[in-house]
Amino acid sequence: MLEILKESLLTCPMVKREKDGVVYNYFIHPITDGIPAVTAELLRDVTAAMLKSLDLKNVDKIVVSEAMGIHIGTALTLATGIPFVVIRKREYRLPGEVVIGQETGYSKGNLYMNCVNKGDRVVIIDDVISTGGTIKGILPALKIAGAELVDILFVVNRGSPDIGIPYKTLVTIDVDENGVKIIDSAF
């Protein structure tokens, strides 16, 4: 399990990026970027590991972030029958919409959560955690909505940030000029 994910990380393309005058190495991966193509085999590998790792007992909803959480949310929904909710980058102004302030290492802005209700038992899954900025915005939004957080899982962990509560990851990586190094994995 996770052999396809690990191999795809070890062989993924790398680019140099710059933010605020600091150049850093950025890995480009199907799960985290949608490039190269997301294969069925990779999604099956990730989904099987999520099923084995997550506490899904009595969960009402899977919560994902737009955009790169959508494909893993879809796969997990198809495997479990549990509906998923997408935290969006666009405001809809529906009743009960919760505005989420988000600041990551790459962007800053608002996200919007709909369809998470008081008493919902939810799990959060996302493609990658690096700074923790997105999840740190989502956690208080779940409290505002009155939902109960059951579990959190990130496919890729780069940086191991402290988000104030425990979370699960499938693989922990480091990235340097030579590429991705796998530090740890759930399986």
N, C-alpha and C positions, 0 to 999 in steps of 0.2 A: 504494500500500500504506500502511496505517495511517491513511488519510483518515477512515474511519468512527470509529476510536478517537480520533483528534484532535478531530473535531467533537463527539463525545459528551463528551469532557472539557471542551471550551470551553463547552458548554451545560448541564453537569450542575448540579444543585441544590447550594446551599451552606447551611451552618448554622454557628452559633457554638457552640463547646463550651468547657468549663472543666475544667482539671485543676490542682489545688493553687493555686487562686486566679488562675490565668493563663487568660485567654480567648483562644481561637485560632479561626481559620477552618478549617472541615472541609468537604471536597468529598465529595459522595455520588455514587457511580458504580456502574454495573452490574458492572464487573469487580472493583472493590475492596469493594463492599458488597452486591451483589445487588439493588440498588434504584437507579433504576427497573429494569424488566424487562431481563434479559439477552437480547438478540436474537441470532438465528442469524447475521445479517450481521456483527455485532460480533465474535462468537466466531470466525467464519471469517476476518475481518480479522486478529485477534490471532494465530490459529493459523498463518496463512500467514507472518506475520512471525516467529513463533517457529521455524517450520521453516527459514526462510532464515537465521536468526541463530544457532541452536544447533548445536553439534557433536554429532551423534547417532550417529556411527559407532561400532559395537560397544557401544552403551549397553544395559545390561540392565534398568534401571529408571529411571523418572521419579519424583522425590520431590517431594511437595507438602505444604503445611501446611493443616490444617483451619482454617477452613472455606472461605476464599475462594480457596484454590488448587485446590479440587476441580473446579470447572467448567473451568478452563483445563487441568488435568491430564487430565480426561476427553476434552476436544477433541484434545489432543496425542496421547493414546493411540489414539483412533479414527483419527487421521491417520497414525500411524506403526506401530501394532501393538505398541509397547513398553508393557509393563504399568506402572501407576503405583501408588505406595505413599503412603498418607496418614499424615502425622504427626498424631497425634490428641491431643485435650485430655483424653481419658479413659484411665486405666490399665486394661490387660487382664491383666497379669501372665503373659503368654505367655513361653515360653522364648526368651531372647535379646532381650527387650524392653529398650530403652535409654531411660532417663529423661533428659529434656532440660530444664534450667533456662532459662526464657525471661523476659526483661524488656524490654518495649517502652515507647514513650511513652504507651501506652494501657492496658497490663495487665502483670501479673506472675504467674507460676505455672509449672507443669510441663507439658511435652508428652511424648508417648510414641511411640517409633519401633519398629515391628515390621517384619519381612519384608525388611530390608536385611541382606545376609549378607556374610561375608568374601569378597572378590574381586569383588563386584558393581561394575560400572561404572555410575555414576549421574549424572544431571543433576538439578539442583534448579530448579524454576520456582515463582514465587509472584506474587501479584497486585501487591504494592507493597512498596517498601523506603522507609522514612522514617528510623527510628533505627538499623536494623540489628540490633535486639535478637533477633528470631526467628532470623535466619540465623546470628548469632553463637553461638546455642545449638545449632543443627543441625550446624554444621561439626565440632565435636569429637565429636558423637554418631556421625557417619559414620566417623570415625577409630576410635572404640571398636568399631564394628561390623566394621571392616576393609574398608570399601568404598572405592573409588577415585572421587573427584569429577572428572568430565569437564568440566562446564560449569555455569554458574549464569545464570539470566535472570529479571529482574523486568519485568512489563508496565509498571508506572509507578514512576518514581524521583522521590521527593519528599524532598530533603535531601542526597542523595549521601553517605551515611555511609561511613566507612572500615571495611571488615570484615576487613582484613588480606590479602585476595586480590582479584584483578580479577573483575568481574562485568559482565554485559551488561544493558541496559535497552532497552525499545522506545521509551518517551517519558520525558523528564525535564520535570517541571513545577515551578511555584511557585504558591502559593495566597495570595491576599490578600483584602481586603474586597470587591474587585471581581470575584473569581472566579479561575478557573484560567488560568494563562499557560503555554504550551508553550515551554520553553527550548531543547529539542533533541529529535531523534527519530532512530531507527535508519534510517528510510526516509522 
